[in-house]
Amino acid sequence: MTDFGRVLAKASPLDRKRFFRTVLEDVYVENRKIVAIRPKPNYYDLLCMSAVRPNGDPSPSTIRVLAEYEAFD
């Protein structure tokens, strides 16, 4: 999972668009910045794992990964 960002960065814009449409249910934007995402249920664990560093520390990302039942405040 540590190479996830690099792999995604190398993808074409069309491939990134397809990927995000496949794995995301909702995207929440405030002031033109993504602040939270709601993955489709099958991809929740994948996206949560990608938000954690190999040593277990949370990444400095400010994007929340919301569970299926979790409301966005």
TAKAGI-V372549 format. One record per backbone hydrogen bond with DSSP energy under -0.5 kcal/mol. CO is the residue of the C=O (numbers start at 1). NH is the residue of the N-H. If there is no record, write none. Layout:
BEGIN
((CO/NH) (CO/NH))
END
This chain:
BEGIN
((1/4) (3/7) (4/8) (5/9) (6/10) (7/11) (8/11) (12/16) (13/17) (14/18) (15/19) (16/20) (17/21) (18/22) (19/23) (20/24) (23/40) (26/38) (28/35) (28/36) (30/33) (33/30) (35/64) (36/28) (37/39) (37/66) (38/25) (38/26) (40/43) (40/44) (41/44) (43/47) (44/48) (45/49) (46/50) (47/51) (48/51) (49/52) (51/59) (53/56) (57/53) (62/64) (64/37) (64/66) (66/39) (67/70) (71/73))
END
